C-alpha cells in the first residue's frame, strides 16, 4: 500500500466551517467548545449579519441539505440551488471583514501544520495499515495506491477530523490551534479518518451491524447504534490517543500514555457524553482488536457481538446512574 496525503489550506472551506460554528447548535452534532470560542472572538453582530446567519441556518437545516450541503461547500462544489447560493454569498460578503481579521491570525498556524505534516513519513504506517485492511475485509495488496486530500481547518486546542462516504478521498482536519508537540495526536486523527475511507470501500462492518441483534436500548441526542459501534471499532484501532492499536506504535511521551490510559470517572456515566462511552468501550475491545489484526483475521459477527456487549453494559450502567 502506498499512501499519498495532499495537505490543503483552503480559505473558502475555512470560511463556511467558521460560519456554521457561529450558528450555534443547528444539528444533532454540536461542536460546543469551538462554537463558543469563535462566537466570543468575533464580538457583536449587526442586525444584517444576524439575519444572514439565520438564513444560512435555515438553509442548512432543510431536510435535503444538512451536512451534505455543508460538505459540498467544503469540497468547493457548485450550488444546486440559486436561492441558496445567494444566501451563502450574502453571508460571505457581510461577514468578510470579521473573517479576514480572524483568518489573518489562523493562516500562519495552518501553514505551520501544513509544513509539519508534509515532513511526516506516513509510509512507515503502510504495513500496519495493510493488516488493518485485512481486518476490515479488504484484500491485502501492497501495491495499492491510496490518495486522500486533507483540508486543514481552524480548531480549538485539540485536533479533530471527519470524512463522509460520499466524498471518497476528502478528510477535514481541525488543527490550527493544536500544539505542534501534539503531532502524534494529529497523525492519529488523520489515520483514524483514513481507516474510515478504507472501510467505505466495502462496507463489511455496516453489513455485519445490519444483521446483528441490537438490544432495545434508547440512544439519545441523535446518536445511532451504527455510529457508536463503528467508532468504537475504529477508535480501538487508532484515534488521537495513545491507547489504541496504532497509538502504541507512535512515539507518544510516557506522560501522554499515562494520561490516555486514565479512564476513571468521578461522576456517574450519565454525566458524560456518548463520546466518553466510545472511548471506554474502545479501550475494552482493544485486546480483541489486537488479536484479530495480529492474526490477520477478518472482522466477523463474533467480534461485532463483543462490541455490542461492551456498549450495552456501558449504556445499562449509564441508565442506572453508576
N, C-alpha and C positions, 0 to 999 in steps of 0.2 A: 504494500500500500504506500502510495506517495501522497503526502498532504501538501496542499498549496492554499495558504490563507492570504487573502488580499485585504489589508487593513485600510479602511477608507474613512476620511473625515469629510462628512457631507453636511454643509451648513443648513440646507433646507430640511434634511431629515431631523437635525437637531432642533430646528425651529418648531416643527409640528409636535415633536416629542415634548418639548418645553411647554408649548401652548396647551396641550391636553392635560399637563400636570396642573396648569393654572385653573382648570375647570373644577378641581376637587374630585370628589367621588362621583364618577359618571358611569361606572360599570361594576360588576361583581368583584373585579380585581382592582385593588386600590393601593398605589404606592404612596402611602400616607406620609412617610418621612420626607421623601423627595418633594412631594407636593407642598408640604408645609414650608420647607426650606426655600423653594423657588418663589412661592407666593409672597413670603415675607420679604425676600430680597428686592422684588420689583416695587414695593411700596403700594401706594394707592392707584386705583384705576379710574379713568374718566368714565362718564356715562356711556360714551360711544364705544370705548373699549369693553366695558361690561356687556353691552348689547351684542357686540361682535362675538364675544366668548360664549354668551348664551346661545346664539345662533349656531356656533360651532358645536356646542354641546348637544343641541337638538339634532344636528346632522349626524353626529357620532352615535347617538342613541337610537337612531332608526333601526328597526329590526334587521334590515338588509345590509346595514353598514357595520357598526360596531368595530371590532378590531380588524376585520378585513379591510375596511375603508382606511383605517389608520396605517396598516401595513402597506397598502398601495401607495400612500404618501411616503412611507419610509423607503420604498423601492422606486420613488420618482416616476410612478406610472401616470398615464393620462387620466383625467377625470371622466367618469361615465355620465355625469350629470352637470349641466351648465350652471344651474342654480347653486349647487353645492360648490362648484368651482369659484363662483363669485363670492360666496360666503367665506371660503378659505382665503381668497386673495384680499378681501376687505380686512379680515382679521390680520393677515400678514402685514398689510400696509399700516394699520392702526397701531400694531404692537412693534413695528420695526425699530423705533427709537429705543425702546426699552430692551429689545432683544439685542441690538447692536452693542449696547453698553455691557450687557451680560456676556455676549459672545466674545468680546474683546478679551475678557479675563479667562474664559474657558478654553479658548483656542490653543493657548500656549500649553495648557495641561494635556489637551488631546494630542498635540504634536509630540510631546514628550513620551506619551504612551505609545503612539504610533512608532516612534523610533525604538523603544524598548521591545515591542512585540515583533518588529521586523528582525531584530537581532536574535530572538529566541529560536533555538533549534527544535522545531516541532517534530522533525524526523526521528528523534530519539524515542518518540512515543508510538512509532508505527508498529512495532512488533506486538506491543500490548494491545493496540487497537485492532490488530488482526485477530487476536484471541477474543476480544470483546465482540467483534463482528460475528465470529462463530457462535458465541453465546446468544446473540440476538437473532440468529437464524440466517445470516448471510454466509455464503460460501467463502472460504479463505482464498484470497487472491492477492499475493504480494505485489503484483504488477498493476493493480488498480490504481488509478489516479483520481483523487477527490479534490475538487476546488470548492472553496467557500469564501464569500465576501463577508467581511466583518466590519460593520459600520460602528465607529467609535462615537459614543454618545455621552452627554452630560450625566453626572451622577452625584449622589451624596458620597460619603467617605467609604462606602462599601461597594464592591463590584457586583454587578448582576448582568444577566443576559437572557435572551429569548430567541426562539425560532417559531416558524409556522410551517406545517406540512405543505401548504400551497405556495410557499416561497422556498423552493427546494435548496437553494445554495446561500440563503441570506441569514446571517446572525446579527442581532443587535447587541452591543456590548456597552453597558453603562459603566464608565471607568474614569471620567475626567478627574474626580476629586479623590480617588483611591490613592493611597500612598504607594510609591514605587517599591517600597520594601515588601508590599503585598503582591509582588509579581506572581508568586505561585498560586495565590488565591485567584488571580485573574486568569492564569493558564488553566486552572481547574474549571472556571466558568466557561471558557471557550471550549474546552474539551467536552464538558457536560453537554453543551449545545450541539457540538459536533456529533456526539452519540445519538442525540435526537434525530439529526439529519440521516445518520446511518439507519436508524430504526425505521424511518419513514420510507425506506426503500423496499421493505417487505411487510411491515405491519404485523409481524408474528405476535408480538405482545398484545396488540389490540385484539387479534383473533382469539388468543387464549383467554383474555379477560371476558370476551363476549360469551364464552361457553362456561365460564367459571360460576360457581354458586356464590352469589353476593348476599350477605346477611341483610335483613330488613332494618338496617340502622340508618336513621335520618342523617344526611350530611347537610350542613348549614352553609350559608354565605355564598352560594353559587358554586361551591366545590363539587366535583363529581368523583365517584369511585375510580373511574378510569384514570383521571388526572392523579389522584393520590397514589394509586398502585404504581403507575408508570414513573412518577417522580421518586418514589421510594426506591425502585429498582435502579434508576439512573443515578440517584444521589448516593447509593451504595457503591456504584462504580466510580463516580467522580463528581465532585462539586467544588465549591470554593474552600472547602475544609480539608484538613489533613487526614481525618479518619475515614478514608474511602479507599477503594482498591487501588486507584491510580495515585491518590494522595500519598499513599505510603511509598510511592516511587519517586515523588518530588522532594526537593530539598527544603522542606519546611523546617523552621527552627524548632528546637526542643520545647521552647516556651509555647509556640503555636500549637504543637502537637498536644501538649498538656491541656491547653485551653479548649481545643476542639473535642477532646475526649470527654470533657465535663458535660454530662447530660442530666445532672441532678436538677430538680426544680423545687423551689421552696414553697410555691403556691400550688393549689390543685391544677390538674391539666386543663380544666375548664377555663382557667385564666389565661391560657396560652393559645396561640394561633394554630391552625392546621399545619402551617409550615414547620412549627416546632415538633409536631407529631411526626411529620415526614422525616425530620432529622433523627428522632429517636428510632423510628422504625427502620430507617436506612442503616443505622448502626447495628441493629439487632439482626438484620438479614445479611449483613456483610460476610459473616463466616460462610454462609451458604452460597452467596455470590462468588466468593473467592474459590470455593470448592468447584463450582461449575466452570468458572473461567480457566482455572489452573488445569482442570482435566479436559479442557476443550469440549465441554458438554453444552448442548443446545438447550436453551430455556424451555421448560415444559410445564404442564399443568400442575405437577407436584410442586415445583418452585413457586408458581403463582399462588397456589393454595397456602404455601408458607407465608407469603407476603400478606395475603388476606387475613390469615390467622393473627399475625402480629398486629396488623392495623385494627382488626376487630377488638382485640384485647385492649389496645390503647383507647379506642373510641368508647368501649364499655367503661373503662376506668375514668375516662373524661366525663361520661354521663353521670356517674355516681359521685363525682366531685372529689376523687382521690388526687 
